[in-house]
Amino acid sequence: MFERDNLKNLDFTLLILVTLLVGFGTIMIGSADGWVFSRETFNLKDEGMKLMIKQLLGYGIGLVAIVLIVLLNYDVLKVLAIPAYVVILGLLVLVLKIGVGVDSDGEDVRRWIQLPGGFTLQPSEYAKIGLILLFAWYLDKFQERINNVAVVAGALVLVGIPVILIMKEPSLSVSIVTITIALSALFVARLGWRYIIPGVLIIGVAAFFIIQDATSETPKFALTFLGKYQVNRIRAWLDPESYRLDLAFQTLTSKYAIGSGGLRGVGLFEGQDIPVATTDFIFGVIGEELGFVGACFVILMIVLIVLKILWVARRAQDLFGKLLCTGVATMIAVQSAIHIGVTTALLPNTGLPLPFISYGLSSLTGSMMGIGLVLKVHSETKKNKSRR
């Protein structure tokens, strides 16, 4: 089941890039929470320090997960696809029953399961990893019949169940990321254009009419797919000045903060109070405190990580490995793009952490599990080549 030799073939470049980004993010979390670097602030009871320690704990848990994934036999990883998917669905159902949480707008949601010690578990973060693993197994198994109607229908059902459950929490942003992961996997598996083109058109037309209807006095079509507060967020995005004191307050504050950062920023630990700064709007903190230079550094690091993952995907020996890597790359890229788009007012406000940087143990450990899958594919590819 476990193969110790797999650790010899680790891609340390990718692991170093992720580690640097997590370290940078931990410092920014402390800064966003008002922590100031000085001898007096090394107090474990300080809230900023607590968040930083928890984030480093999440990194440690993520490293353990990476090691376990890399040590697994490649075929065992395939066998675990269905059980992992079933467990994820169970957690998504459970969170709807006992979940807790309040959205950044003050709306009651059911996204987190309360754990002992003040920790919480967000199943939707792991649902993305579970779907990546299952889709890789499913499309690899049926790659010769990928354009069969029954196979396509099966794929839609597999992605549809978790998406519906996540929407009920509700969490539109995670649902969007989950759908894009599935679409990228289908594309890499060479799904025929007779499916892709109609699918893209349907999604595009639906999105257009949802946005159009959301701006009307009595929206109906939009409310069929979205909650009332999500419709109001679209309104605030299109007309932020009319909602500057409530629904658009977070986005405008972040936008203005980034603008005030200029080229080099106002300085680390010197930023203003941005709402939900440690999670959904941490890029706003980076843009203000470290300026254009700091923002470009973050974007560059994320791009390098995504390109490195795609490089591993290209070298993968089978479709299963390619799909694992593509899914993880899509997850990181899309989630980063949405986060940055929200903090710069280019997209409607929707709470989504910035991978490896925003505070959140579920988000961080989930992302690192994804990196573990990529490192596993790299290890397997390198091991197979050495045998030839």
ABEGO torsion letter per residue (X at the ends): XBBAAAAAABBAAAAAAAAAAAAAAAAAAAAAAGBBBBAAABBAABAAAAAAAAAAAAAAAAAAAAAAAAABBAAAAAAAAAAAAAAAAAAAAAAAAABBEBBAAGBBBBABBBBBGGBBBBAAAAAAAAAAAAAAAAAAAAAAAAABAAAAAAAAAAAAAAAAAAAAOBBAAAAAAAAAAAAAAAAAAGBBAAAAAAAAAAAAAAAAAAAAAAABABBAAAAAABBAAAAAAAAAAABAAAAAABAAAAAAAAAAAAAAAEAAEAEBGABBBBBGAABAAAAAAAAAAAEAAAAAAAAAAAAAAAAAAAAAAAABABAAAAAAAAAAAAAAAAAAAAAAAAAAGABBBBBBBBBGABBEAAAAAAAAAAAAAAAAAAAAAAAAAAAX
